[in-house]
Amino acid sequence: MNSLALFSSRRAAIAFILVLLLFFLLLDFFVTSSVRTRMLDDLQQRFNTELNTIGLFVREPLISSDYARVEQFLLKWADEDAGIVDMKAIMPNNFVLARYNRPELSSKTVYLEHRVRFLEKDLVTIILSRDVSGQELIIRNLRLKLAAGSIVITAFLGLVLWGMMKKTAFQPLQNELDRRKKDETVLREARDELEDRVRERTKELNSKHEALQKSEERFRSLVETTSDWIWEVNENAVYTYSSPRVREILGYAPGDVLGKRPFDLMPEDEARRVERIFRDIAASRKPFSWLENININKKGHNVYLETSGVPVFDDDGRFRGYRGIDRDITGRRESEKALRDSEERYRTLAEYSLFGIWQITPEGHTLFINPAMCRMLEIERADELTGVPYNSFFTEKSLETVKEEYRKRLAGKASQYEVELIGKKGRHLYVVLNGAPLMDAEGNLQSLIGTFVDITERRKTEQALKESEQYLRTIIETEPECVKVIAQDGTLVTMNPAGLAMIEADSLEQVAGKSLGHLLTPEYRERFHSLNQSVLSGNRENLEFEITGLKGGRRWLHMHAVPLRTAGGDIIGVLGVTKDITDKKKAEDKIRLSEEKFSKAFRSSPTFITISTLDEGTYIDVNDAFIQASGYTRAELVGHSALELGVWVNPSDRDEMLSRLREQGSVRNMETRLRMKNGEVVTVLYSAECMNIERRPCILSVKLDITGRKMLESQLLHAQKLEAVGQLAGGVAHDFNNVLTAIISNGYLLKGRLKGNDEAGALADRIITLSNNAARVVQELLLFSRKKKVEMSFVHINEVFRGVGTLLGDFMGRGIEITERYTDRHLYVMADRVQLEQVIINLATNARDAMPNGGRLTIETNLAVIDSTFIGKHGMGSQGTHVLLAVSDSGTGMDRATVERIFEPFFTTKEVGKGPGLGLSIVYGIIQQHRGFILVDSKPGQGTSFRIYLPLAEPGAGR
């Protein structure tokens, strides 16, 4: 090959090699890019799957509001996973539940976000940044290796091609391309296989997730619909979960029992007993069931529960508590007690009954015989009847009747008849036998029972009465009440002299054979006719009516009427006995009029009036004013005592009232406090008198509500105190401010002349600093005394709160969490913006000092409508629309006595040197100056809430 051809061949080979090298490098770039994309996609999918799993773990504690457990779990997970660079768990209200940041920052990260949801509601959003620098390093090394390999391969191929170009031309290149295609095919098949595995695994995880969701939904449906109370306690027997059924059983909301132990809801003795049993059960780690125990519901009544439970262990086998069910068996216990009482009453009735009771089987064997029957049969014990036929105690004359009636009772019929008995010792007696069959629930005959009433003496009496019938007319004639007989047609047959005198008749012949209906006043004639018809039908009747006598006299009469029968039992007329009740009716009218007057005064009185028993204090009646004010219904009060309902704030006040009532006979205007159903305490003037109701000593008490008056007196006294202190503080502050101005000025002059003398200069700085501190106190005094100029303008309340809220983070400290809730409405007030900011800062300072170990500060704004009910309850405010500003903390709280003094100037609960005690006094003064008012709600250990009400202003109205 000549030089020109060689040069051309070399140039062609070099060009070919360069093109080949460029191709390899481009191919390497696409290969590494594809690998990087697939790798990141696989990582993204794996990370999302991991986040889904984490969401399943935290969902249950989020539902039960166990936020501390969720935070601990997320922080532990983030710390143990070295790939997590930054993690945040944010609640729907933008509260950051957990935050983790790794100090070693990475330049290569992926951003992930996952929302944990329950019943279409967001529980928490997890935002994650993961380190992928390791994967990026793998891709970079792969790229370098492929590039180096491509260069080596290209160089090698170039040499081979140069040596064999003339012989085989481009065959080696073709072979290389075929080999690469095979490699790509193998790589693609491996990638497809990996993708198939990932899809299968994803599908498997999704199916498990769906199964878990269905299981949770079934469990939730079971918990919410079951009539039993389902609960969980931890290893310390503290409730960690409660189903809604607890509200129907014990009256508590599920959240009220969380954090409590089961023994906290029981009487003391029962709590000790059950706690010992539960301690042994927990030590055995075994299931238990049917443990009966007594609980106290929210209203104070006992509730009987039947408890069953199983132990709960975690994945590592550690004991975590018990999960169980409580069933309300109060009704069953009451039914069992009622059954025992019924059986006891029946047994007592049978034992002490004067009637004989004899129970036999359908075959005639004795099952039971009471003592009275034993006396009738002249036997000592019931077992003497063993083997003795029941019919051996009847006379021959009565035996046929007994057998016939016995067959009727076997057929399921009851009967009553008279028979003659023969006692074991031969005594004869006549009895009335009432026999009846006893059936079971299915209607099958179980036994026969008969009651025997001894009528021997009655039979003798009847005989004696027959002998004394001749005296009956004499008795009737001399009877002071009216005795009369009325025929079936309503005419008078006979009437004794007392009756003739009642109707002003001179003789029986004057009215005999005539109807007396015309003597009745018109409104009673139809009822008198109906009475006669009812008695003629076999009934006994009574009727009160008014008549006008034959001579014009008016009387009230009461008649008792019975059927008049023949010896054969046929009704032939009406026998009536009538009593003159004219004097009684007049007395009743007077009593009814008096009671009606008292009832109207009792019901309509605006004061609280109650009638209760003297000893127990059980309410017998209460008026409408007391029902409306207390919040109880009449059924909740009547039959219950004031001590039982907790109406007396100080039960000793009732003891004092009873003592004064017994000594003086009455109580007048005794000041005491009563607690209403909603927990509100009212102050009343208590007056009481003793009275007897159905021979039972009772108390009629009248209570005048003076809560509003007491609050107004307290507010007036407080305002006068603040005014006096303010005037004194304003005068002193102005004079003291002049002195401080001179001190500060001379301090700066002294400092200028002492340059070079460090020790004296430091003393001058100290004088200036202390003087400035004193000047700030003077400014507070001026603000408190209201002698600083107030610049009123329309202020958007949310802007003021947000402006101050941005500065409170560093001011409150790291241990205090600040929550801000602002209304979406545009609310304006007429105020001095600087003074409103001063109010917020003073309240925040007070909250910070109340939370030395950290806590939560909540700032809120909203719209409030003040009505007469609100003013009557709190004793302050004016009707209309107001802007509500609320500042609450979770600090130590205050008792009632402290709350009543917190707005007093120079009153402070802080240590000496921690402040002059003017912060809340200034707040009170500013709010008063803005025509608003402030309410405080605080309890020891439960934090404090300040609610400020300012009149709503319309910006357009003032222009």
Disulfide bonds with the S-S distance in Angstrom:
none
